[in-house]
Amino acid sequence: MRKVDKLILGAVYPPVILSGVVLTFVVFMRELGRLSELLITRNASPEVIGMLAGAILPAILIFSLPMSYLIGTLIGLSGLSGENQITALRACGVPLRRILLPVLALGGCVLAVTAVLSVFILPSSNDVLHTLKDNISLRQVTSQVQPRVFNEEFSNVVFYLDDIALDRQRWARVFLADNSNPKSPRVILARDGAWVTNQQAFRLQFHLEDGTIYEANPDDPGKDNVSLFAATDIPVDLNHGGPPHPAESGYGRPKRPIEQTTLELWRGRPDVPAAQRGEQLIELHKRLSIPFSVVGFSLLGLTLGINTTKGGRASGFVLSFILVLVFYNLFFGGVRLASVGKVSPWLGAWGANLILSALGLVSLATAERSHWLSYWMSSWAWKKKLEPLSRQFHLDQATRAGIQRLDNVIDTSTRGFARFRFPKILDIYVSRGFLTYFLWALLVCSCLFVVLTLFDLLDDIIRNRIPAGYVIGYFVFLMPQILLLVIPMSILLAVLINFGVLEKSSEITALKAGGWSLYRISTPVFLIAALLCLGVYLMQDYVLPYSNIRQDNLRNIIKGRPAQTYMRPQRKWIFGESNRIFNYDYFDPGQQMFVGLNVFEVDLGAHRILRRIHAARARIRDGPKWTLEDGWVRDFRNPAMGFSRIVKNDFSFPEKASYFQKEIFEPRESSKLTYLELKDYINYLQKSGYNATELQVELYKKISFPVSCVVMSLLGVPFSFSMGRKGAFFGITASIVIAMAYWGVFNAFEQLGAYGILVPTLAAWAPNILFGAAGLTLFLTVRT
């Protein structure tokens, strides 16, 4: 092994190993908590826990190994570059292609190990993991049920337990809503209940004793049915609407695509449905493409690492983190598109690799200063081909002169084309400064948000004696919402500070003197802002709905609020005062109006419903007065005369609108739905006769809000160029003022749209149009 190879490998492999261990441990920590819970609750033996840990590890390693390779490469080469050792090697005539060889050799080892894990070991570990989970999932499910909370872990069933035994297998005073048959939904109250499990058949049942069943006919609510029982069993759907689990134990069950061997996925079967074959092809290409991500990581890691001269290893770590996020967003986005049939399976799985490798090759050619395109299209290549032809065919002098002029035209045009490269050194310099300030601004703004929220919740945490795990979990799931709010502000701060510093140090003046316009200088910032815009949309539509559901539930626990559902925001259950249970499809706090309201007045001790009220619409008036429309009332205390219709009647309930309202800083219910889910939900409300104008504004905001990233950059660039030598402090002040103005206008137009003064589309897009037009005007009028 030559000294150059030893130098490169000695700098790269230690951070690769260290980052691999750290990444694997960090990712495994998530599973470690679940495994510890299984062990503590005695749902699994230590031997089973060890087998679970071993089965989980390959699925983590196939991602952590390529990631650690990229991080280690960037950190190692950035360190060498920061110490000018890369510069010394290149000064001695060592080309980048030679430096790439030991990097590729190490990458080949990582690729081989990852390929073995992905192609051979992962299917077997997934099969073992599924079998182990089947064996312990029944006990795990039953151990997670909480008392005095509306539990909705199972499809079509919501149940409330007033008390639960220490072994969590028996309950007292049960309320259960069963919607497994939509044509005949049931509400069941029972004195006692218990789990009935069958490990062999993978079955779980509610066993209820001494209770009452209330069945209603949605088409004719006057024809309901009430029956008493001494004992009854209700089966539970453990597959959440999927195909039933086979009665056989582990080894007889059909394998899912992730559990099938790679050879089985490759061959397929002629009797497999087209949809299932598509899933198999997606899984096959995923297994094959993940190891080859190392190729793109090698090319990009080398070229970015050697160009990181000032930041050293810290810059290498930041760059690797960004690249990992970009790659896996592209990878999982492609797989998602393939799963819904938008792209072919191979393109969905291999697209991220192709993009990364192409960028790596372009970066390598740029870093090597390989002007092969210019060389190939230069003058001699044309003249030596055309002039011999003119002599061979004995053309006259005039024709040969025309060919000479054609050579000159091609020579001039191709030289100009070959000299165009993007990104140039200046683009990388501007982008590096922008990203540095952006990450610092993002960190500071996020930490400030977390600290303020923590202070706001501190009294509730102390008063309700909330464990630290709940608080940490709340902030983990709150982080996507925080990032959504602070990313546009961070972009504005980064633009103003970065260009303000460049202007103060006369670097902008020097660039303008060199013939660079301000439009060209700011181009990389606009491109990065556009990428962040896309990232914000993806996070808002694919991450935020699920994280908001979790953080909203944890916040309810911290605030000590009454039990309510959180998994399905379009269908809410909440325990009111005086043993009154409310169930509604939607609540508008602005109009204090419900859609699809059901009120159950219950006596849990006597396990019966006293009265049930249903209304298509309901509005809370002053004091305890409620106005219900288009519904019915069933009083079970007087079965003979207990049913009556509601046209528009007043009722008296002590619960006020504030009992159902969310706090102003908590995410709206629409933030728990994706764009398509919210659109379908709005259609459902409109069919119910509800004017969903406010939700329509929220729907269009899901597209308009990410565009604020571009608007902030468009506003920040002309402001930063026009503030002269006032520096970073003035940039921070200007960004705060602009952000306050933007958010004020944004909220004002949102309210105008919510009250119907503006159409929802205009209300959602007007702030971007106004501020974008102002920024574009300033940008076009600034002296370049």
N, C-alpha and C positions, 0 to 999 in steps of 0.2 A: 504494500500500500504506500503510495507516495505521500510526501509531506502535505501537499495541498489537500488530499483526501482526508488525512488525519486531522488537519486544521478544521475543515468544514464539518466532518462528522463529530469531532470533539466539541464543537460549538452547538451542534443541533441536537444530538441524541439525549443529553441530560435534560433539557427542557421538554423534549418529547416524552420521556419516561415520567418526569414529574407531573406534567400536565395531564398525561393519561391516567395516572393514579388519582390525581385530584378530581378530574372530570368524572371518572367512574365512581368514585366515592360520593361525590355531590349528587349525581343522578341516583345512585343506589340508596342515598339517605331517604329519598321519598318512599321507596319500597320498604326501607328499614323500619319506618314508623308503623306501616301496616303489619309487617311481620312481628314487631314487638307487641302490637295490639292483639294479634292472634295468640301469641304466647301468654300474655298477661291474662286474657280472657279464657284461656285454656281451650280455645277452639282448635288448636293443633299442638302436636307434641314437638319437642325440640328436634327430633329426627326429621319430621315433616317440614319444619321451618328451615332446616339446613338444605333439604332437597329443593324447597321453593327458592331459596337464595341462589343455589346453583343453576336452577332453570331460568331465573330472571337475568343472570349475568350475561349470557351471549347477546340478548337483545340490547343490552346497554353497550357492550363492547363494540358492536358493529358500527355504532355512531361515535363513541368516544375515541376509538383508535384513529380514524381519519381526522377528527377534530384536533386531537392532541398532536398529530403529525403536523398539521398546518400551524398550530400555535407554536410548537417547538421550532419549526423551520423559520418562522417569522421572527421569533425572539432571538434565536441563535444568529441568524444572518444579520438582523438589525444590530445586534451587539458588535459583530465584526465590522459592520459598516460604520457604526458610531465610533469605533476605535481606528477607523481608516485602514483596516487590514484589507478590506475588499478593494479599496482604491490602490493600495500597494500591489495587490495581485494583478489588477488590470494594467497598472503601469509597467509591470514586468511582462506584459503580453499574454497573460492568462485570460482567455475569452470566457464569457458567461457560460457558453456551452460546456466548457471543461468544469466549471464550478457546479454545473447542474448534475454532473455524473454521480458524485457521492450522494447528493440529495435524492436523485432518482433511485439509487441503489437502496437507500434506507426506505424510500417510499415503496419500492418493490417488496421489501420484507413486510411492511405494514399492509400492503395490498394482499399479499399471500395469506397472512394470518386472518385478515378481515374476510377474505373470500372463503376460507375454510369454515369460519364461524357462520357466515351468512348462508352459504350453499349447503353445507352438510350438518353442522351442529345445531343451528337455529331451529330447523323444522322439528328435530327430535326434542329439543328443550321446550318448544311450544306445546308439543303433544303431551309431554310429561307435566308441564305447568297446568294445562287444561284439566288433566286427570286429577291432579292434586287439588285444584280449586273446586272441582266438582265434589270432592270428598269432604271439604271443609266449608263450602259456601253456605250450606243450609244452616250450620251452627253460627257462622259469621253473620248471616242476614238477621237471624233472630236476636243476636246479641247487640245489634245496632239500633234496635227499636228504643225510642225514648218516651217516657211518660209525660203527660200534659203537653204534648206536641202533636200536631197533625202530621202523621207519618204517611209518606206517599212514595215509598221506594218501589212499590209494585204497580203494574199497569192496571188502570181502571179501578183501583181501590185506594181510598183514603180512610185512615182510622185514627182514633184518638183513645188513649188509655189514661184513665184517671190515676191509676197506680200500677206498679209492677213489682214482682217479687225480686229478691236478690239474685236468683239464678236467671232472671230475665226470661223465664219460660212460661210464667203464669201472670195473668193480669186481672185487674178488678175494674168494673164499671167501664164498659167498652161502648164506643160509638163508631160505627163503620158504615161508610157509603160505598156501595158496590154498583159500578156502572158497566160491568162486563156485558150486560145485555141492554143496549141503549133503549130498546123498545119497552123495557120494564125495569127501570132502575130501582134499587132497593136501598133502604136505610135500616140498619139493624142495631139494636141496643141490647146488651147482655150484661148479666151480673158478673160473670167470670169468663175468662178465656185462656187458651193455652195454644202452644204450637204442637202440631202433629207432623212429624217428619218421617220420610222414608228415604234413607241414603241409597238403597239399592235402585229404586225407581226415580230418584232425584225429584221427589215430590214434597210439597209443603202445603199445609192446610191450616186455616183458622178453625180451632175447635171452640165453639161458644156454648155456654150453658145458661139456661134460665133467662130467656130474653124474648124480644118481640121483633117481628119483621114487618116493615111497612113498604109495600110495593105500590108504585104510582104508574098510571098510564099517561104518558105525555100528551097523547092525542085527546084523551078524555079524562082529565084529572078527577072528575067526580066519581069515576069507577076505580077506586083504589082498593087495596086488600091489606088487611091486618091479620097476622097470625102469630100465635104464641108457640114457643118451642121449649122443650126441656134441654135438648142438646142438638146442635147442628154443626156440620162441617162445611167450610167454604174453601174451595181449592184456590191456590195462588199461582198466577202466571209468573214463573221465574225467568222466562225468556223474553219478557217485555214485548209481547206481540209477535215474536219470531216463531219458527217452527217448533213443535213440541220436542222436548228432550226425550230420547229413546229410553225405553224401560231398562235396557241392559246397563250394566255397569261399564266403567271406563273403556275397556278394550273393544267393546262391540259397537261403540258409537261411530258415526261417520266423521271423517276428518274434515276440518275446515281448510281453506287454501293455505293458511299460515302454518298448518301442521303437516301438510303433505310434503313429501320429499321433492327435491328439485327435479328429479327424473320423472316423477309422476306429473308434476306441473308441465314439464316439457312435452311429454307424450299426450297427455289429456285422454279423454274417453269420448267415443262417438255419441254416447247417450247422455252426455252432460248438457244441460240447457245453455243457451247462448250467454245469458247473464252470468251464470256461474263460471263458464269458460273465460269470460272477460275478467272476472275476479282472479282466476288462476293465472292468466297472462300478466296481469298487473303485479301480482305477488312474485312471479318468476322474474320479471324485468327489475323489480325492486331489489331482489337478492343479488342479481348480477351487476346492477348499476352502482350500488352503494360502495363496493370495494374500489371501483374505478374512479371514484371521486378523488382518490389520492393523486391521480395524474394531473388534474386541474389544480389541486392544492400545491403540487410540486412546482408547476410553472409560475403560478401567482405568488407562492411563498418566496421563490427565489428573486423574482423581479421586484416585488414590493420590499423584500427584506434588504436588498442591496441599495435601494434608493432611500432608505430611512437613515439618513446620516446624522441628523440633529437629535431626534427624539430617542434614539437608542432602543433598548429593549422595551421600554414603556410604550413607545409608538408601535413596536411590533405586536405587543399584546393587544392594543386597541384595534389595529388593523385586522388581526386574526379574528377578534371577536365580531367585527363588522362583517368580515367575509363569511364566517360561519352562519351568522344570521341570514345573510343574503342567500347563501347556498341552500340552506334547509328550508327557507321560505319558498324558494323556487322549486325545490324537490317535492315538498309536501303539497304545494299548490299544483304542480304538474300531476301528481298522483291523484289529487282530488278531482282535477279536470278529467283525467282518464276514467275515474270511477263513475262519473256521471255521463260518460260517453262523448265529451267535448273533443277529446284528442285520442289518438290511438294509445294502447298500453305502453308500447316501447317509447313513444315520444314523451309521454307523461313521466316515465321513470328515468329516461336518459336525457331529457331536455336540460336539466340543471348541469349535468356533466358536460354536455356539448357547449353550453354557454360559457361555463367556467374554463373549459379547455381552450375555447376560441379566444377568450379574453387573455388567458395565459400566454398563448402563442403570440398574440398581438403585442402584449406587454414585453415579452422576451425579445421580439424583433425590434421594438422601439428602444428598449434598454441597450441592446447590442449595437444600436445605431446602424442597423443593416439596411442600407438603401438599395436593396436588390431591385425594387420596383423602378426606382429612378435609373439604376444602372441598365436594366433590361430595356427601358424605353428611351434611353439616351440617344444622342445623335448618331454615334458610330453604328449602333445596331440597325438603324434605318438606312443610313447611307451605304453601308457595306452590303446591304441586301438589295437596295434599289439600284444603286449605281452599276453593280455588275450586270444586273438584268438589262439596264439600258444599253450597256456595251454589247451584251450578248445578242440582243435583237437589232443592233446597228441603228439605233434611233438617231434622229437628226439632232442638231445642236439645240434647237428651240425646245424640243420635247425634253431633252436632258436638263435644260435650264428650268423647265416646269417641275420636273421631278426634284431638282435641287431646292426650289422654293417650297414644295410640299414637305421635304425633309425638315426645312427650317421651321415651318409652322408646327409640325408634329413635335419637333425638338422643344420648341418654346412651351407649347401647351403641356406636354408630358412632364417637363421639368417642374412647372408650377404645380401640377397635380401631385407629383411624387414628393414635393417638399411639404405638402399639407399633411400634418399628423395631429391626431387628437387622442389622448391629452398630451399637451406639451409640458415642458418642465414648469412653466408658469402656472398652468392649470393644476398640476399636482401641488405646487406651492400654495396657491390660493385655497384649494380644496382642503389641504392639510390644516391650514390655519382655521378655516371655517369649521371643520369637524372637531378640532380641539376645543374651540370655544363653545361649540354646540353641545358636546358631551359634558363639559363643565357646567354650562347653563342648565342642562337637563338634570344633572346630579344635584345642583344647588336648589333648583325649583322643586324637584321631587322631594328632597329632604325637608324643605320648608313646608311643603304640603303635608308630609307625614307628621312632622312635629306639631303643626297647628291642629291637625285632626286628633292626634294623641292627647293634646291638652284639652280639646273639646270633650273627649270621651273619658278623661281621667276620673272624674267624679263618678261616672257610671261604673267604671271598672272597679273602683274601690268599694262603692256602695253594694254592687251585686256580686263582689268577690269573684271576679272573672279570672280563670287561670291564664297564665302567660301564653300558653299554646293557642288559646282562642284569639288573643290579641295579635300574636304574630301571624296566625293564619288569616285574620281579617286584613291586615296590611299587605300580605302577599297577594290576596285576591283583589285588593283595592288598587294595586299598582298599575294594571292596564288602564283603569279609569284615570289615574293620576297622569300617566304618560300621554293619554289622549288629550288631556287639557294643557299640559305644559310643553308639548312638542312644538306647536306653532309659536309660542312665546320664546322658546329656546332658539328657534330658527331666527326670529327677529333679533334677539340679543346677539347671536353669533355673527349675523351679517353686519350689524352696526359696530360691534367691537372689532371684528376682523378688519373690515375696510377702514374703520376709524384709526386703528393702529397703523395700518399701511399708509394712510394719508398723513398721519402725524410724523412718521419716519421718512417722509418724502419718497417712498417707494412707488406710490401711484404717480407722482410727478415724473419720476425716472421712466416708468413704463410708458406714460403718455409721450415723453420725449423720444422714446424708442419706436413710436408709431403704433402703439397698442391703444385702441379705443376702450372707453369704459364699458361699452357693450360686450366687447370680446373678453375683457378681464372678468366680468361678472358671469360669463356663460357657465362655468363649472358649478357655481353656486345655485343657479337656476336648475341645472340638471339634478343636483343632489336634492334640492327642495322638491322636485317632481317625484323622485324616488321615495322620499319620505312621505309625500302625499299618498302614493300607492301603498306604502307600508301602514300608514294610519288607517286607510280604508280596510285593508285586510285584517288588521288587529281589531278594528271596530266591529267587523262583521263576523269574524271567526273566533276571536278570543274573548272579547268583551261580554257578549251575552252570557257565556258560561261562568266567567269570573264574577260578574255582577250578581248572578243568582246566589253564588256561594258567599260573597262578601255581604250581601243583603241579609242572608240568614244569620251570619255571625254577628252583624251589627244589631239585629233584633235581640240576640242573646245578650250582648253587651248592654244594650239599653233596657233589658228586662221587660220587653214588650210581650203582649199576649201571644199564645201559640197561633201560628198561621203558616200556610203553605208557601213554598218558594220555588219548587221545581217547575211549576206551570204558572207563570205570571198571568195568563189569560183566564185562570180559574182559581179563585182565592177562597180559602177557608180561614175564619178567624173566630175565636171564642170571645163572645161579648159578655155583658153583665147579666146577672140573674139567670145563669144557666141558659143563655141564649147563644146559638151558633149561627153565624152569618156565612153564607156562601154566595159569591157573586162572580159574574164573568168579567166585569170591568167597573172601576170606580173613577169618576172624574172629580178630583178635589176642587177644581175651579168652579164647576157648576154644582158641586155637592150632589152628584147624580150617579145612580147605579144602573147597570144593565144586567138583566138576568139574575135578579136577586131572589135568594131563598133564605128564609128565617126559620130555624128550628128551635122551639121552646121545649127544652128537655128536662127530665128528671132522671139523672144518671143513677141515683140511688134506687129508684123504682124501675129502672131500665125501660123507660117508655117516653114517647114524644107526647107532649101536652097539646101543642098546636104547631101547625106548619103553614107558612105563608109564602106564596110565590107571586112575583110581579115581573113583568117584562121591563118596566122602568120604575125607578123610585127616586125621590128627591127629598133631601133633608131640609126642612124649613127651620124657622126660628124655634129655639128651645127644643123640647123633646118631640116636636111634631114632624111626622114623615108623611109624604104623599105618595101613594102607590098607584100604579096604573096597569091595566090589562093583566089581571092575574086571578088568584083565587085564595081562599082560606079554608083549611081543614082543621076543625077543633076535635081532637080525638077524645076529649072528655065527654062530649055529647055526640056519639056517632049518628044518632037519628037526625039531628038538626045541625050537624056540624059543618056542612059544606056550603060555601057561598062564593059567588063570583065577585071580582073586583073590577070596576070600570075606572073609577078615580076616587079612591077613598083615603081618608086620613087615619094614621095610626100613631100611637104614642110609644116611642122607644127612648130610653135614657141616653143611648149612645149618640154622641155628637160627631160631626164630620171629622174633627181632629183625631178621633179614635181610629179612623181608617187612613188618614193622610200620612204621606211620607214627609220626612224632613227636607228642607229646601236644598241641602247640600248632598243628599243621596241621589243616586242615579234614577232617572225616570224608568217606569216599567218598560217603555219601548227600548231602552238600552239592553234589556234582557232578551231581545229578539233580533234575529238577523233581518236583513232588508226584505227578503222574500217572506219570512214568517210574519213580519209586521204588516206587509202588504196584504197578505191573506187575512190577517186579523182585522185590518181596517175594513176589508170587504165583508167580513162576518158581522162586524158592528153595524155597517151601513144596511145590510140586509135585515138586521134587528130593529131598524128604524132609528138608529142613533147617529147624530151628526158628529163624525169623528174628525173634525177639522184640525184640532190640536195634534192628533196623532198623524194626520197627513203632513203637517209641518215637520214633525219629528222624522217622518219617512224621508222627506226630501233633504232634511239636514244630514242624514246618513251619507249622502253623496256630496252635499255642499260643504260640510265641515272639513273633510280632509283637504279640500282645495284651499283652505285658509293657509296651508303651508306655503303654497306658491304665492298667495297674496301677501303674506308677511315678507317673503324675500323680495317681492316686487316693490313693497313699500320701503323696506330697509335699505336697499341698494342706493337709490337716489338720495335718501336722507344721509347716509354715511358719506357719500361723495360731496354733499353740499355743506356738511358741518365743518369742513376744513381741518385744522390742526387741534380741534378741541379734545380729541382722544377718547379713551374707552369710557371714562366716567360719564361724559356727555352722551355717549352711545347708550349706556344703560338707562339714563334718565329719559332719553327720547323713546327708547323701546317701551318703557313702562307707560309713558303717556299714550303712545300709539296703541298699545295693547288694551289699555283702559278704554280708549275711545272705540276701538273695534268691538270689544265685548259689550260695551254699553249699547252701541247701535245694533249688534247682533241680538241682544235680549229684547230690545225695543221692537224690532221687526218680528221677532218670534211671538211676542204678545199680540201684535197687530194681526198676525196670521191666526193665532189661537182664538181671537174674538171675532174672526170673520171679516175684519176690515180690509185685509189684503188676501189675495188668493194664496194658498199654501206654497205654491212653487215660487212666487215672487218673494214671499216672506222669508223663505229659506235661503234664497240666492241673492237677495238685494244687498246685504252687507258685503258679500264678495264682489258684487258688481260695482258698488260705490267705491270701496277701498281699492279694488283692483284698477278701476278707471283712474282714480287719483294717483296711484302708484305708477301706472303706465304713463300718465301725463307728465309727472315729475321726471320719470326716467327718460322720456323722449326729449325733454327740454333741458336737462342738465348738460353742462358743457363737457364734451367728450375729448 
